[in-house]
Amino acid sequence: MSSESRMPNRRPRDPDFIGAEAAMHRAAKRARKRAEEVARDTAIADQVSEKPDVPRTAETVSDPGKLSFSQAHGYEQIPGLLKLEVLSREARTRIWNVLYKHIERDRIYHPEYSWLRGNWATVMRDLHADFHGRPIEKWQSYFDRNTSELQDQILRERFNHVFDLVTYVMRHKKTPKSFVADMHREFEKARLAYTIVDGPPTIVPATTNEEKEAFLDSTLMLKQTGMNTGVAHLRRASECFHNRDWGGSIRESVNAVESVARQIASSSNKKQKLSQALAILEKRQDLHPALKGVFSKLYGFASDEPGIRHALQDRDEVAVGKDEAIFMLGTCASAASFLARKHASLKNDREKNSVG
């Protein structure tokens, strides 16, 4: 129960409390009005690439307890989640700060210059040769040269190129786990419409805090129940999303549900369709018929639209976009984790009944 819901029970008729509560709501109302004015009248363009990212906008905050003094009284804009494909100057700076702090730990000082050694020297060398495809013998370990070039890439490259670089670093075998944790934390602070899931670290889209939590919970449940193939499909769906391959993202999202259903149905047939696996679960009374219908329609949508699960015929491109892709990614992640959770629960109940 929140503090707001408990407060009226403690002092239901206290005039001072009523006055304070009214003042708090007036402040929140002023803050919401101010945020709407800022969102309507001000466009903040992020001038960091040839094609600027979408401007950041303010959102209404319903919980006054989350506002600073300046935000509550309308002196400062209330920050909202950034939009998809947006990487603000603040977010870029936060990403760079994490990189610099970690790289600096392997910095060796000299009166005239400094250089890199250890794990981060290996990461930076591989960025040069493997990620950028440059001659390995041209790489030099000078600290300033490496960090200056890296900073320029983080601050100026398109958002997807920055995410590609960050993903490469997070997945490098020499990168410490603390780097991934720090980067995840800065993503949250920057209010990006993306979050980071592990195993291996992957940047996934999520346009609301609720979507972020749901996706993280879904992947965690799939891992805990041994549905690693489902996690892999969701990861590939996210990678397709970053590459603006909307059809590929939808296909991989549906494949995540299909792989989980097939694994629960104890089928080794990799060509088994989602509808066939769901029919087995329904027959075993592991799945309600209505839910079977819902999940089957996910497969039906992906199958009916040319270019998602089947080749295009007389069209140049798939008639689905970013909105459909982000919807299917979140929906299929939730559907896959539901099936895994339901299966684990039923399995546990059956084991208890057999013992009893």
N, C-alpha and C positions, 0 to 999 in steps of 0.2 A: 504494500500500500504506500502511495507517495506521500510526501510531507504535506502537500496541498490538501489531500483528502482527509488527513488526520487532524489538521489544524481546527476546522470548525467544531469537532467533537470536544476539543480541549477547552475552548473559550467561545461557546455558542452565542453569548449575549454581551460580550465585552465590547463597549463602544470603541475603545482604542484599537482593538483587533479589527473590528469592522471598518474603521477608518483606514487602517493600514492596508487592509485587503483591497479596499476601493482605490486607494492611491496606487497600489501595485498594478491593478487592472487598467487604470487610466494611463499609467506609464507604458504598459504593454501596448495599449491602443495607439498611443502617440508614436511608439516605435514602429508599429505595423504600418501606420499611415506614412511615416517618414520613409520606410523601406519601399513602399509602393511608389512614392514620388521619385525616389532615387532610381528605381528600376524603370520607371516610365520615361524620365527626363534625361537620364545619363547612360551613355554607352561607353564602357571602358574597353578600348581595343588593346590587345596585347601585341605590340609592335616588335615581334621577335623572329619573324620569318617572312619569306616573300609573299606568302598567303597567310594573313593573320588568322589566329585561332578565333573561335566564337567568343564574344565578350562575356565577362562574368556578370551575373545578375543577382539581385537580392531576393530572398524568400521571406515570407511571413513566419515568425517564430511564435508558436502558441504557448510555450512554456517560459514565463517571465524569469524563472529562476536560472535560465541558461544565458540571460543577457548580461552584458557588462553594464556599468553605470551609464557610460556614454551611449550605448545602444538602447538601453531602456528609456532614456530621456531624449532620444532622437538626435543626438549630436554626431553619431557615427552610423554608417550604413550597417545593417544586419547582414552578415555574410551568409550566402546560401551555397548549396552544392554547385560545383561547376558542371557544365554540360559535357556530354560525351564529345570526344575529340578536342577538348580544351585543355591546354597546359599553360596556366598563367605564369607570369613572371615570378610570383611568390613560389609557386610549385616547382618551377625550374631551379630556383635558388635553393629550396629545401633539398631537392634531389642532389644538387651539386655539393651542398654542405655535408651530406652524408658521405658522399664519395671522397671528398677532400679529407675529412676527419679520419676515415679509415686508411686511406692511402698514406697519409702523413705518418702513421705509426711505423711504416717501414722506410722512413726517410733517414738517410745518413748525411750528416752535416760535414761540411768542409769550409775552411775560411773563404774560399772563392766561389764555391758552388756546392750543390748537394745532389745526391743521386738516390735511386731506389734499389732495394735488395729484398730478398725474402719473398713471401707469398704475393704481395702486391706488385712486385717487379714482374713476376710470372704472369699475373693477370693483365697488366698493362702491355707486356710484350705480345700476349696472345690477342689482345684487342687490336693491336697494330697489324699482326700477321694474319690471324684467323678471321676476326670480325670484319676488318677493313680490307683484307686481301692484299696487303702490302708486302714487299720483300722483307723477310725477317732480319736479314743482315743490316737493313737500314735503321732498325730500331736502336735507340740509345736510351740509357737508363737515367738521364738527367731528370731530376724531379720537376723543375720548373717547366721544362719543355713538355713533359707528359701531362702535367696538370693543366697547363695553359691551353693545350689543344683540346683536352677533355672538357674543360669548362666552356670553351667556345662551342663545342658540339651540343652540350646540354642546354645552353642558353639560346642557341640560334636554330638548331635543327627542327624539322617538323615533329609534332608530338609523337607520331608512330615510330620515327627513327630514334627518338630519345628512349621510348619504351623498349625498342629492340636492344639498344645498348645496355639499358639497366637490366633487362632480362638476361642478356648474355653474362653480365658480371655476376648477377645473383646465382646463376647456374654453374659458374666456373668452379671446378673442384677445389681450388685454392681459396675461394672466398669464404670467410668465416660466417657462421650462422647469425652472429650478432649483426652483420651488415644487413641481412634480409629483414630482421626484426626492426632495425632502425629505419630502414626504407619504408616498411609497412607503416610504422608510426608517423612518419612524415607525410605519407600519402593521406592519412587520416587528418592530420593537422592542416594540410593544404586543401582539404575538402574536395579532393578529386572525385570524379564520377567513376573511379576505378578502385579496386582493392587488390591485394596480393594473397594468393593461396600457395601453400607449399606442396612439395613432392612431385616434380621439382618446382621451384618458385615460378609462378605464372601471374601475370597482370590480367585481371578479368574486369569487364565492364559492369558497373552497377550504378544506376542513376539516383538511387535514394539510399539512405542509411539502412532502411529495412531490407532492400535488395542485397546490400553488402552482407548483412548479418545472415540472411537466408542462404546466400550462396556459400558463405563460409561454413554454416551449419550443415548444409547439404554435402559438401565435399568431405567434411569431417566424418559424418555418418557413413558415407560410402567407404572411406578408408577403414573405419572401425569395424565394418561388417565384411571387409575383404573384397569389396566391389571395385578393385583398382582399375579395371578396364573402363568402367563408367567414368571414373575420375579422368582417365586419359582422354576419353572422348570429349568431356567438358573442357579440358585444357586445349584440345585442338579446336574446339568450337570458338574459344576465346581468341586463339591465334588467328583463325580465319576472320573473326570480327575485326581485329586490328588491321588486317590486310584489306578490309572492306569487301571481303568475299562473303556477302550476306547469305547466298545460297549454301555455300560450304559450311558456314556457321550453323545454319538451321539443320543441315544434314547431320553434322556431328552431334548437335544437341539431342536430336531424336535417336541417334545411334547410342547415346549414353543410356537412355531409357530402355532401348532394345537389348543392350548388353546385360543390364541388370536383370531385366525380366527373364532373359534366356538363362542366366546363371542361377536364378532362383528356381526356375523350372527344371533345373538339373539337366539341361540339354547341352550336348557337346557339338551339336550341329550349328556351325557358325553361319549357315545360310538360313537358319530359322527366322521367320519374320516376327515382328513384334506381336501381331495379331495372334499368331500361333502360340507364342509363349504365354500371352495373356489368357488364351483359352485354357491352357493347362492349369494356370493359377486359379481361374474361375472354377474349373471342375474340381479342384482340390479344396475349394471354398477358402482360398487364401486371398481372394480379391472379390469385392462386391461387383455385381454385374454393371451397376451404373458407373463405377469408376473404370471398369474395363472399357466401357463405351467412350469415356472421356479420353483415356490414354490411346485408344485405337484411332480417335480422330486426330491426335497429334501426328501419328504415322500417316493417316490419310491426307492431311494437309501437305506434308513433305512429299508424298508420293504423287499427288495430283498436280503440283506446280512443276512444270518443266524446268529442268536445269538444277533442281535440288537433289533428287535421287536418281533422275533419269536425264538423258541428254536433251539439249534443246533441239527443236525441230525447225520451226519456221520463225523463230524469234532470235534477236541478237543478244538479249540479256534476260536475266531472271527478273520476273515481275514482283520481287520482294525487296525490301530495303532494310535500313538500319533498325527501324521500329519493330518490324517483324523478327529480326534477328535477336535483338535484346530481349524481346518478350519470350521467344522460344528458349533462349539460353536460361533465363530465370525459371520459366515454367518446367522445362525438362529437368533442370537440376533438382527442383522441388519434387517432381514426380519420381525421379530415380531414387532420391533419398527416402521418399515415402515407402516405396516398394521394399527398399533395404531394411528400413526400420520395422515395417509390418512383418516382413519375413523373420527378422530376428526375434520379434515379440512372440509370434506364433510358434517358432521353433522352441523358444524357452518354455512356453506354456505346455507344449506337447511333451517335452522332456520331464517337466514336473509331474504331469499326469501319468506318464509311464512309470515313474518312480513310485508314485502314490498307489 
